[in-house]
């Protein structure tokens, strides 16, 4: 090759590299721009996918009952799901507003009273003495107690206000996600086909299997984490209600949150048990039954999860559980599903790689 031909070739390579770099830069810029525009909708859409996949078997049952009318079924299903979300929220909001109004009125009228603590409260380990003193002060002189604990009350009120605002934003997000999920379920065949085509592009051999596994993982986590958490909270809350624990519904809600977060519900159950034991008008039989019921409720998730998570899947339950817990630590509640899917995909790729490697070795 002459110097002139070599220079011409180098110029062509240089032009090609520059053109390719410019095209890649514009393409990346376009992708980044699209992502920035869609980013506010990303979390609601991901939640919509989770809801749609989790609820799709129920949607199919309704579809059969309504003679295959997809639009009507999707509309009714969406309205029912929205009602299940909004009705408890409105009831809880109304109860909180009424409670705040009653508390404010009692403070203004000077009629607010706190019952005196039992002497058994002093016997509570570590914090019994402090709780008894604060409780006793509130029962004797509520005004003085408020003045004394004003800094703590201010900090607590800020935390509660932030939690309420965050909860309101989360409810609005779920509202949007449920509507999008209804659209996904009505167009389920096209949505699944689009995802399968995309995954097949990435992995021609296992793309369809990955889509199937992702759907099964979402349903497994929904049943094994959120479903069991609801059952556990209802079970424990029923026990609280039976012995007339103040704010039984709120304590049950805390149990639900802890169970979803994969934290031990005994964090809530033990203080309630101590409170019930401090009451003087509760019989021994009631205390024994309530204790057994509460302890069983606290252990319920550990008993049920092995029977629910990973059922009907080639991925072990431990992989799903570790993915859900790790994902939640990294990305919050949504990470329960994303983490489980990612770890399950990684497990499947790893096992497939081992199988392919063994086949190659046998072929040699």
Secondary structure, DSSP 4 states (H G I P E B T S, - for coil): --HHHHHHHHHHHHHHHHHHHHHHHHHHHHHHHHHHHHHHHHHHHHHHHHHHHHHHHHHHHHHHHTTT-HHHHHHHHHHHHHHHHHHHHHHHHHHHHHHHHHHHHHHHHT----PPPPGGGGGSTTTHHHHHHHHHHHHH-HHHHHHHTHHHHHHHHHHHHHHHHHHHHHHHHHHHHHHHHHHHHHTHHHHHHHHHHHHHHH-TTTHHHHHHHHHHHHHHHIIIIIIHHHHHHHHHHHHHHHTT-TTHHHHHHHHHHHHHTT--THHHHHHHHHHHHH-SS--HHHHHHHHHHHHHHHHHHHHHHHHHTTTT-SS-HHHHHHHHHHHHHHH-TTHHHHHHHHHHHHHHHHHHHHHHHHHHHHH-
